[in-house]
């Protein structure tokens, strides 16, 4: 009798839709990156977000950051040539933390390998710009006013990327402009610092990094059109 009653309700469509709506979030497992097979098993498709597919690399990255921070402390026990202060460790930890969080953000936003490579190169370029500029200075010594231009370029690029909501085409244009700006700052240095040789090789290195990120973002943008 109960089976017949359920069958008649199903045929007449008299079941309440409220229960169906409550169960809706539990049913479409494909939306969560799972594909249900005919034999009842599940598998992870290639479209699973990178931050889940590359969990091992994420752990390795954070471990490498911790090891990098520990190196000066170990070196201080072995030689007097390395003499970091507490503020040095705080700054290095903050910079590595921000870089790691930026990398995590790139993993969450990435939708293809070129997209991911673009984020990775851009994150490394930003990290190395800040680190080298504060440590020794990209042009001349770290106290040269022209070096503030590299921080300005980086800040403008980050703000522009946020305003454009990190769209691939916009990121390609932004990082491309940042590549050109490296040489623009070099030309400005020749006028602001007469008689001082500009490290064009270093500027070319940073320009290649930003240009590589730009090409990667452009490749991804072409794929999603």
JOMO-V174145 format. One line per field, one symbol per residue. phi: phi as a letter, one per 40 degrees, with the letter a starting at -180 (. if undefined). psi: psi as a letter, one per 40 degrees, with the letter a starting at -180 (. if undefined). burial: I if it has 9 or more other C-alpha atoms within 8 Angstrom, else O. A space follows every 50 residues. Layout:
# JOMO-V174145
phi: ???
psi: ???
burial: ???
This chain:
# JOMO-V174145
phi: .cccccccccccgccccccccccdccccccccgbbccccgcbacccccdc cccbdcccccccccccccccdccccccbaccbbccccccccccccccccc ccccccccccbacdcccccccccccccccccccccbgcbgccccdccccc ccccccccccccccffcdccccccccccccccccccccccccbcgccccc ccccccccccccccccccccccccc
psi: dddddddddddefeihedddddedeedgdddeehhhideeiiihieehid eddfddddddddddddddddddddddediedhgiiddddddddddddddd dddddddddheidddddddddddddddddddddddehdhaidehddeddd dddddddddddddeffhdddddddddddddddddddddddddghehhhgd ddddddddddddddddddddddde.
burial: OOOOOOOOIIOOOOOOOOOOOOOOOOOOIOOOIIIIOOOOOOOOOOOIII IOOOOOOIOOIIOOIOOOIOOIIOIIOOOOOOOIOOOOIOOIIOIIOOII OIIIOIIIOIIOOIIIIIIIIIIIIIIOIIOIIOOIIIIIOIOIOIIOII IOIIOOIOOIIOOOOIOIIIIIIIIIOIIIIIIOIIOIIIOOOOOOOIIO OOIIOIIIIIIIIIIIIIIIIOOOO
